[in-house]
Amino acid sequence: MNFKPLLIHRLLTATGILCILSNLSAFAQDVKFSSSDKRIEQAFAWAKDMALHYKGHPADPVGPWYESALPPRDAFCMRDVSHQSIGGEILGLKRENQNMLTLFARNMSASKNWCSYWEMNKAGKPAPEDYRNDREFWYNLPANFDVLYASWRMYLWTGNKYYINDAVFVNFQEKTAKDYIDTWVLSADSMLNRPAHPNAPVPFNESDSFHRCRGLPSYSEGVPNLKTGVDLLAALYQGLSTYSAILAGKGKSAEAKAYALNAEKYRQRLETDWWNTKDNLYFTYYGKDGKFGRDEGETFLLWFDALKDTTRIKKTLSHLASKTWNVENTSYLPLIFYNNNSCDKARDYLLYLSDKNTERREYPEVSFGVIEGIVQGLMGIRPDARSQSISTIYKTTGNGNAGISNLPLLGTVINVVHQGTKQSSLNNAGKLQVSWKAMFYGDYKLAYANGKQLPVKHATDSWGKHISFAEVTVKPGQQLNINVK
């Protein structure tokens, strides 16, 4: 049976939705997406094929892995894996995600000043392109906080407490939140006066990148004489916020509060020190000469959710949209723009990244970013393991239809169909019960689940958009169709 024509045909009639959901289990158990927006459907199909092409060989010594670095290296990098992990989970690469993130956490060491290996290869070794020995190696300081944030998102998506409770990850959390910050002089009040090369090898060779970049304070690698990058502040904010959330979930409320307050200090410094009132944009780096400058880096302010002022967010989004960035940065943008009320531009980025004429679209982050942009962005699917719940909201640029099947999350498998902006369906095809928060843009008075009236609730998002929603429990094998009026 051909899934895509069947899905689109039935999406066009309200009575067909439940038929779709009841038949989804008959299809092969890999994620499928279909839409009345055929270009986005094609983008997903391309991205899925490309991303799965990067899956490592089962016999590789490193264990399960997928390409997440420059493809000729047969390797995976901390930044790339942190970004690609949700896309990988969507595509069924859970063993790969767990293995790679565990390896990064496990290989943190005091001899590397609480760094891990920036990049590992399929042989299970630190990639020689970035590592000579524990005193001489390349390392970008936002990486620890990025991996911490990624492991938290993996827990929220999968429900697998291994990512927050296993001894390897607990050690990584504790050392990152304390020793790593102390060792690399990263307290909130030190970001502009910290030494440019703490923990540098002795004797120090400025021309050796394994000396000069042993603790590069940014993901931006093209700025000479860099002392601090704005993305490092954003990473610190999110990393400590994440650790606070982990501690709160374990009932350690006093510690959680302390780390949340510490995280906020970085965000306040970001807003106070790094906003350029002349250009109404953030500076992105601070040099050894004591001067601010601007290069790449704004992407991570939004990726790490470090901005709260919607006026400044709009300025930042506008600036990002005004330029062509490398594909690594651009691969973050579909989800970022969907998350920030710019659905038309998010769709443009999905199409740009998947276009055959886009230079370097084969870089692994691109395909994984497209997958996540469609599932979490366009489809608005967000699981939260803390409450075994799923929220959905269709962020379409029109009033079309879209459906995704065999989507693994929270220890179960779901199928979601949006028919226009007033009707969504969820089928729980797995074995665990979930709570579903079905959200719709607009101010509606009535909500129905399979024809039975439900209480409808209302909220306003950070952009002032009205949202109506209904909450229901979906048991294993159950399917519900919710519509609003």
C-alpha positions in Angstrom: 0.0 0.0 0.0 1.3 3.5 -0.9 1.1 5.6 2.3 1.5 9.1 0.8 -1.4 9.2 -1.7 -3.7 7.5 0.8 -2.8 10.0 3.5 -3.3 13.1 1.3 -6.6 11.7 -0.2 -8.1 11.0 3.2 -6.7 14.2 4.8 -9.0 16.1 2.5 -12.1 14.7 4.2 -12.8 15.1 7.9 -14.3 11.6 8.1 -11.2 10.0 6.7 -8.8 11.0 9.5 -9.6 8.2 11.9 -9.3 5.7 9.0 -5.8 7.0 8.4 -4.8 6.6 12.0 -6.2 3.1 12.3 -4.3 1.9 9.3 -0.9 3.5 10.1 0.3 0.5 12.1 0.2 -1.6 8.9 3.1 0.4 7.4 6.8 -0.2 7.9 7.9 1.0 11.4 9.9 4.0 10.3 8.8 7.6 10.5 6.8 8.9 7.5 5.6 12.4 6.7 3.0 13.5 4.2 1.6 16.9 3.5 -0.6 18.9 1.1 2.5 21.1 0.8 4.3 18.9 -1.6 7.6 20.8 -1.5 7.9 20.3 2.3 6.9 16.7 1.9 9.8 16.3 -0.6 12.1 18.1 1.7 11.4 15.6 4.5 11.9 12.7 2.1 15.3 14.0 1.0 16.4 14.8 4.5 15.4 11.4 5.8 17.3 9.6 3.1 20.3 11.8 3.5 20.4 11.6 7.3 20.1 7.8 7.4 22.9 7.6 4.8 25.2 8.8 7.6 24.4 5.9 10.0 27.6 4.2 11.0 28.4 0.5 10.3 27.3 -1.8 13.1 30.8 -3.4 13.3 32.6 -0.1 13.8 34.7 -0.2 17.0 33.2 3.0 18.4 29.7 1.3 18.6 26.5 2.8 17.2 27.1 6.2 15.7 26.2 8.5 12.8 28.2 11.1 10.9 28.1 14.4 12.7 31.2 16.2 11.5 33.0 16.9 8.2 32.0 13.7 6.3 35.5 12.6 5.2 36.5 12.2 8.9 34.1 9.4 9.7 33.5 11.2 13.0 31.1 12.9 15.3 31.6 16.3 17.0 30.1 17.6 20.3 28.4 20.6 18.8 26.9 18.6 15.8 25.7 15.7 17.9 24.0 18.1 20.3 22.2 19.7 17.4 21.4 16.5 15.5 20.2 14.3 18.4 16.5 15.0 18.2 16.5 14.6 14.4 18.3 11.3 15.0 15.7 10.2 17.6 12.9 11.0 15.2 14.6 8.7 12.6 15.0 5.8 15.1 18.7 6.4 15.8 18.3 6.1 19.6 21.2 3.6 20.1 23.5 6.0 18.2 22.4 9.0 20.3 22.9 7.2 23.6 26.3 5.9 22.6 27.7 9.1 21.3 26.4 11.3 24.1 27.7 8.8 26.7 31.1 8.8 25.1 31.3 12.6 25.3 30.3 12.5 28.9 32.6 9.6 29.8 35.7 11.1 28.3 35.6 14.3 30.3 38.8 14.3 32.5 40.8 16.4 34.9 43.8 16.0 32.7 41.9 17.9 29.9 40.7 20.5 32.4 37.3 18.9 32.4 37.0 19.0 28.7 36.0 15.9 26.8 37.0 14.9 23.2 35.7 17.6 20.9 35.4 15.0 18.1 35.6 11.2 18.0 35.8 8.8 15.1 34.5 5.5 14.1 37.6 3.8 15.6 36.5 5.0 19.0 39.4 7.4 19.3 39.7 11.2 19.5 39.8 12.4 16.0 43.5 13.3 15.2 42.3 16.4 13.3 41.4 17.9 16.7 43.6 16.0 19.3 47.3 15.3 19.8 47.3 14.6 23.6 45.6 15.8 26.8 47.6 19.0 26.8 47.3 19.8 23.1 43.9 19.7 21.4 41.2 21.8 19.9 38.1 22.5 22.1 35.2 25.0 21.9 34.1 25.9 25.4 30.3 26.0 24.7 30.4 22.3 24.0 30.0 21.0 27.6 26.9 23.1 28.1 25.6 22.0 24.7 25.9 18.3 25.5 24.3 18.9 28.9 21.4 20.6 27.2 21.2 17.9 24.6 21.1 15.1 27.2 18.2 16.9 28.9 16.3 17.3 25.7 16.9 13.6 25.0 15.3 12.8 28.3 12.3 15.1 27.7 11.8 13.5 24.2 12.4 9.8 25.1 11.5 9.5 28.8 14.8 7.6 29.3 16.1 8.7 32.7 19.5 7.3 31.8 20.3 10.7 30.3 20.0 12.4 33.6 20.5 9.7 36.2 23.3 7.5 35.0 26.5 8.0 36.9 28.4 9.1 33.8 26.0 11.9 33.1 25.6 12.9 36.7 29.4 13.3 36.9 29.4 15.3 33.7 26.6 17.6 35.0 28.4 18.2 38.3 31.8 18.8 36.8 30.5 21.0 34.0 28.4 23.2 36.4 31.2 23.7 38.9 34.8 22.6 38.1 34.7 23.4 34.3 33.4 26.9 35.0 36.0 27.5 37.7 38.9 26.0 35.7 38.2 28.1 32.6 37.4 31.3 34.5 33.8 31.5 33.3 31.9 33.1 36.2 29.3 35.7 35.1 31.4 38.6 36.3 34.6 37.3 34.6 33.5 37.1 31.0 35.1 40.4 29.9 38.2 40.2 31.9 39.1 36.5 31.9 42.5 35.5 30.3 42.3 34.6 26.7 44.2 31.3 27.1 43.7 29.9 30.6 45.1 26.4 30.9 47.3 26.8 27.8 50.2 24.4 27.3 53.6 25.6 28.5 55.5 26.7 26.5 52.7 28.3 24.6 52.9 28.4 20.8 50.5 30.9 19.4 50.8 29.5 15.9 49.8 26.0 17.0 46.0 25.7 16.8 46.1 22.9 19.4 47.5 25.5 21.8 45.7 28.6 20.7 42.3 26.8 20.5 42.6 24.7 23.6 39.5 26.3 25.1 38.2 28.5 22.3 35.5 30.6 24.0 33.0 30.4 21.2 31.7 28.3 18.3 32.8 31.0 16.0 36.2 29.9 14.8 37.2 32.6 12.4 37.8 35.6 14.8 41.4 36.1 15.8 42.4 37.2 19.3 39.0 36.2 20.8 38.5 36.5 24.5 34.8 35.7 24.8 31.9 34.9 22.4 28.3 35.8 23.0 27.3 32.3 22.3 29.4 31.1 25.3 27.3 33.3 27.6 24.1 31.9 26.0 25.5 28.3 26.4 26.3 29.0 30.1 22.9 30.4 30.7 21.2 27.4 29.1 23.6 24.8 30.7 23.0 26.1 34.2 19.2 26.4 33.6 19.2 22.8 32.4 21.1 21.6 35.5 18.7 23.5 37.6 15.8 21.7 36.0 17.5 18.3 36.5 18.0 19.0 40.1 14.5 20.2 40.5 13.2 17.0 39.1 15.2 15.1 41.7 13.6 17.1 44.5 16.7 19.2 45.2 14.9 22.5 45.2 17.4 24.6 47.1 20.3 23.6 44.8 18.0 24.0 41.8 17.1 27.6 42.8 20.7 28.5 43.3 21.7 27.3 39.8 18.7 29.0 38.3 19.8 32.3 39.9 23.3 31.8 38.7 22.1 31.1 35.2 20.1 34.4 35.2 23.3 36.3 36.0 24.7 35.3 32.6 21.5 36.4 30.8 21.6 39.7 32.6 25.2 40.3 31.6 24.3 39.4 28.1 21.5 42.0 28.0 23.6 44.7 29.8 27.0 44.3 28.2 26.4 42.9 24.7 23.5 44.8 23.3 24.6 47.5 20.8 22.2 50.4 21.2 23.5 52.1 18.1 22.8 49.2 15.7 20.0 47.5 17.8 21.8 44.2 17.6 24.0 42.1 19.9 27.7 42.1 19.6 28.9 38.5 19.1 32.5 38.6 20.4 34.9 40.5 22.7 38.6 40.6 21.7 41.8 40.7 23.6 42.0 44.4 22.5 39.1 45.2 24.8 36.7 45.8 21.9 33.4 44.3 20.9 32.7 43.1 17.4 30.2 41.2 15.3 30.5 38.0 13.3 28.4 34.8 13.4 27.0 33.8 16.8 23.5 35.2 17.0 22.1 31.9 16.0 23.1 30.4 19.4 21.4 33.2 21.4 18.1 31.8 20.1 19.2 28.1 20.0 20.0 28.3 23.7 16.8 30.3 24.4 18.8 33.1 26.1 16.7 36.0 24.8 13.4 37.0 26.4 12.9 40.6 25.1 10.6 40.1 22.0 11.7 43.4 20.5 15.4 42.3 20.6 14.5 38.9 19.4 12.7 40.4 16.4 15.8 42.5 15.6 18.0 39.5 15.9 15.7 37.4 13.6 15.6 40.2 11.1 19.4 40.4 11.0 19.7 36.6 10.7 17.2 36.6 7.8 19.0 39.4 6.0 22.2 37.5 5.4 23.3 34.2 3.9 25.1 32.1 6.5 27.1 28.9 6.2 25.0 25.8 6.2 26.0 24.8 9.7 24.4 28.0 11.1 21.5 27.9 8.6 20.6 24.3 9.7 19.5 25.7 13.0 17.2 28.3 11.5 14.1 26.4 10.5 13.3 25.4 14.1 14.5 28.8 15.5 12.1 30.7 13.1 9.2 28.3 13.8 9.7 28.8 17.5 9.7 32.6 17.1 6.5 33.3 15.2 8.1 33.4 11.7 6.6 30.4 10.0 6.9 31.8 6.5 10.7 32.3 6.9 11.0 28.9 8.6 9.5 27.3 5.6 11.8 29.2 3.3 14.8 27.8 5.2 13.5 24.3 4.9 13.2 24.6 1.2 16.6 26.3 0.9 18.4 23.7 2.9 16.9 20.8 0.9 17.4 22.5 -2.5 19.8 20.6 -4.7 21.5 23.9 -5.7 22.4 24.8 -2.1 26.1 24.6 -1.5 27.2 21.9 1.0 23.6 20.7 1.7 25.2 17.3 2.2 26.7 18.4 5.5 25.1 16.1 8.1 23.6 18.9 10.2 21.5 20.0 7.3 19.3 17.0 6.9 18.9 16.4 10.6 18.0 20.1 11.0 15.3 19.8 8.3 13.8 16.7 10.1 13.6 18.5 13.4 12.4 21.7 11.8 9.4 19.8 10.3 8.5 17.7 13.3 9.0 20.1 16.2 8.6 23.2 14.1 5.9 22.8 11.5 4.0 20.0 13.2 4.6 21.6 16.7 5.1 18.2 18.4 6.7 18.6 21.8 7.0 15.7 24.4 7.8 16.3 28.0 8.8 13.2 30.0 8.3 15.0 33.3 4.5 14.7 32.8 4.5 12.0 30.2 2.8 14.5 28.0 2.8 15.7 24.3 1.7 19.1 23.0 0.9 19.8 19.4 0.2 22.9 17.4 0.2 23.3 13.6 2.5 26.1 12.5 1.4 26.1 8.9 1.8 29.1 6.6 -1.6 28.4 5.1 -4.5 26.0 5.9 -3.2 22.8 4.5 -2.9 19.3 5.9 0.1 17.3 7.3 0.6 13.9 8.9 3.4 12.0 10.6 3.4 8.4 11.5 5.5 6.0 13.5 7.1 8.8 15.5 8.9 7.4 18.6 8.8 9.4 21.8 8.2 8.9 25.5 8.6 5.1 25.2 5.7 4.8 22.8 4.9 5.5 19.1 2.4 8.1 17.9 0.8 9.2 14.7 -0.4 12.8 14.3 -2.5 14.4 11.6 -3.3 18.1 11.3 -6.2 18.9 9.0 -6.2 22.6 8.7 -5.7 24.8 11.7 -8.8 23.7 13.7 -8.5 19.9 13.8 -5.8 17.5 14.9 -5.7 13.8 15.5 -3.4 11.6 17.6 -3.1 7.9 17.6 -1.1 6.2 20.4 0.3 3.1 18.6 2.6 2.1 21.4 2.3 0.7 24.9 2.4 3.6 27.2 -0.3 6.1 28.0 0.3 9.8 27.2 -1.4 13.1 28.1 -2.1 15.1 25.0 -2.4 18.9 24.9 -3.9 19.8 21.5 -3.3 23.5 20.8 -4.7 25.7 18.1 -4.0 29.3 17.2 -7.0 31.5 17.8 -9.7 32.2 20.4 -12.2 29.4 20.2 -15.1 28.6 22.6 -15.7 24.9 22.0 -13.5 21.8 21.7 -14.6 18.3 20.9 -12.8 14.9 21.1 -14.3 12.3 18.8 -17.5 14.4 19.0 -17.6 14.7 22.8 -17.3 18.2 24.1 -14.3 19.0 26.2 -13.3 22.0 28.4 -11.4 24.5 26.2 -8.7 26.6 27.8 -6.9 29.7 26.7 -3.4 31.1 26.8 -1.2 33.7 25.1 2.2 32.9 23.8 5.3 35.2 24.2 4.4 36.9 20.9 0.9 37.8 22.1 -0.9 35.2 19.9 -4.0 33.6 21.3 -4.0 29.9 21.8 -6.9 27.6 22.6 -6.3 24.1 23.8 -7.8 21.0 25.2 -6.1 18.3 27.3 -6.9 14.6 27.1 -5.4 11.2 28.1 -4.6 8.9 25.2 -4.3 5.2 26.1 -2.3 2.6 24.2 -4.2 1.7 21.0 -6.5 4.7 21.3 -7.0 7.4 18.7 -8.6 10.8 19.3 -9.6 13.6 16.9 -9.9 17.0 18.5 -11.4 20.0 16.7 -12.3 23.5 17.9 -15.0 25.9 17.0 
